[in-house]
Amino acid sequence: MEFLAVGTRTGKPATASENGAPHVAPLWFAVDGGDAVFTTGHDRVKGRRLRVDPRAAPSVDVQEFPYSFATVRGPVRIEQAPGGLLHRTIRFAGRCVPPGRAEEYGRRDPGPTALVCRLRMEHITGFADIAFRTALHGTAGPVTRPATPVVGLMSSPCRTSGVHPKQAPS
């Protein structure tokens, strides 16, 4: 959970259109208990798609060497947010903008038809230090230690998958 809850990271949720075509767009989010919470406009692609099919799979990553990521899947509960959105958007902005500018950016909310989306994190997959993981799967490249699985992001009922047993750095 710490990987998702701290640091300057954007989420990139994938949703599906009516014909099954994927849609991905970055967004700011916060972790609230077992939910990833974000906002979107009622008439934005994400908002329209989530009202029809309330499921999403955001990916969150660290784009600096040795790279890390977590992907979360789960159902999304949508709430109308008239008047109660400002504190959330300031909190989301506080993770991603320079210090002291969260309120300025947070006030740029999606407007009066904004939706608050609460994705229940039911399934999490991820790895820390994935640049070191390549040798575990037989690809070329220098490796000084195995990748560290992102374990313990959530307590039950969350399941993690695709993770190797944690190994100490060499």
C-alpha positions in Angstrom: 0.0 0.0 0.0 2.9 2.4 0.7 4.0 2.3 -2.9 0.6 3.5 -4.0 0.1 6.0 -1.1 3.3 8.0 -1.1 5.5 9.8 -3.6 4.7 11.8 -6.7 3.0 9.2 -8.9 0.2 9.4 -11.4 -2.2 6.6 -12.0 -3.0 5.4 -15.6 -6.3 3.6 -15.4 -7.4 1.5 -18.3 -11.2 1.3 -19.1 -12.9 -0.3 -22.0 -15.2 1.3 -24.6 -18.4 -0.1 -25.8 -16.6 -2.0 -28.6 -13.9 -3.2 -26.2 -11.2 -0.7 -27.3 -9.0 0.4 -24.4 -8.8 3.9 -23.1 -5.9 5.1 -20.8 -5.3 8.6 -19.5 -3.2 9.7 -16.5 -4.7 11.1 -13.4 -4.0 12.2 -9.9 -5.3 9.9 -7.1 -5.0 9.2 -3.4 -5.3 6.0 -1.3 -8.2 6.0 1.2 -8.3 2.7 3.1 -8.6 -0.1 0.6 -9.6 2.3 -2.2 -7.8 4.3 -4.9 -9.8 7.5 -5.2 -9.8 9.8 -8.1 -12.0 12.3 -9.9 -13.2 12.7 -13.4 -15.8 14.7 -15.3 -19.2 13.3 -15.9 -18.8 13.8 -19.6 -15.1 12.8 -19.9 -14.3 9.4 -21.5 -13.4 7.9 -18.2 -16.6 9.1 -16.6 -18.8 7.9 -19.4 -17.1 4.5 -19.5 -17.1 3.9 -15.8 -20.9 4.6 -15.6 -21.5 1.9 -18.1 -18.9 -0.6 -16.9 -17.6 0.2 -13.4 -14.3 -1.6 -13.6 -10.8 -0.2 -14.1 -7.2 -1.2 -13.9 -4.8 1.6 -13.1 -1.0 1.2 -13.3 1.3 3.3 -11.2 5.0 3.4 -11.8 8.4 4.9 -10.9 10.0 5.9 -14.1 13.6 6.2 -12.8 16.1 3.4 -12.7 15.8 0.6 -11.4 12.0 1.2 -12.1 9.0 -0.1 -10.1 5.3 -0.6 -10.8 2.0 -1.7 -9.3 -1.1 -2.5 -11.3 -4.5 -2.6 -9.4 -7.8 -4.1 -10.6 -11.2 -3.8 -9.1 -14.7 -2.4 -9.2 -15.3 1.3 -9.2 -18.0 3.0 -7.1 -19.0 6.4 -8.5 -20.3 9.2 -6.3 -21.6 12.6 -7.4 -19.5 15.3 -5.7 -21.3 18.6 -5.7 -19.6 21.0 -3.3 -17.5 18.3 -1.7 -14.7 18.0 -4.2 -12.2 20.8 -3.4 -10.5 19.1 -0.4 -10.0 15.9 -2.5 -8.5 17.7 -5.5 -6.1 19.7 -3.3 -5.0 16.4 -1.7 -4.5 14.8 -5.1 -2.5 17.8 -6.3 -0.4 17.9 -3.2 1.2 14.6 -4.4 2.1 15.9 -7.8 2.8 19.6 -7.9 5.7 21.7 -6.4 5.4 22.4 -2.7 3.1 25.2 -1.8 1.0 24.9 -5.0 -1.5 22.2 -4.2 -4.4 24.6 -3.5 -3.7 26.5 -6.8 -3.8 23.3 -8.8 -6.5 21.6 -6.7 -8.9 24.4 -7.5 -8.8 23.3 -11.2 -11.3 20.6 -10.4 -13.4 19.0 -13.2 -16.4 21.2 -12.5 -19.9 20.9 -11.1 -20.6 17.6 -12.8 -17.5 16.0 -11.3 -17.6 12.4 -10.2 -15.6 10.9 -7.3 -14.5 7.4 -8.3 -13.5 4.9 -5.6 -11.7 1.8 -7.0 -11.7 -1.0 -4.5 -8.2 -2.5 -4.8 -9.1 -6.2 -5.0 -6.1 -7.4 -7.0 -2.6 -5.9 -7.0 0.5 -7.0 -9.0 3.8 -5.3 -8.9 7.6 -5.3 -8.7 10.2 -3.0 -7.3 13.5 -2.7 -9.0 12.3 -4.4 -12.2 15.5 -3.5 -14.1 17.1 -6.3 -12.0 14.3 -8.7 -12.8 15.2 -9.3 -16.5 17.9 -11.9 -15.8 15.4 -14.0 -13.8 13.6 -14.6 -17.1 16.7 -15.3 -19.2 17.1 -12.1 -21.0 20.4 -10.4 -21.4 21.7 -7.6 -19.3 23.7 -7.0 -16.1 22.0 -8.0 -12.9 23.3 -7.3 -9.4 20.3 -8.5 -7.5 16.9 -9.9 -8.2 13.8 -7.7 -8.3 12.0 -7.1 -5.1 8.3 -8.0 -5.3 5.8 -5.4 -4.2 4.4 -7.5 -1.4 2.2 -6.4 1.4 0.6 -3.5 -0.5 -2.7 -4.5 0.9 -3.9 -6.8 3.7 -6.5 -9.4 2.9 -8.8 -9.7 1.0 -6.4 -8.4 -1.6 -4.4 -11.0 -3.6 -1.1 -10.4 -5.2 0.0 -12.3 -8.2 3.1 -12.6 -10.4 5.5 -12.0 -7.5 8.6 -14.0 -6.7 9.6 -14.8 -3.1 11.4 -11.8 -1.6 15.2 -12.2 -1.8 17.8 -10.1 -0.1 20.1 -8.0 -2.3 23.4 -9.6 -3.0 
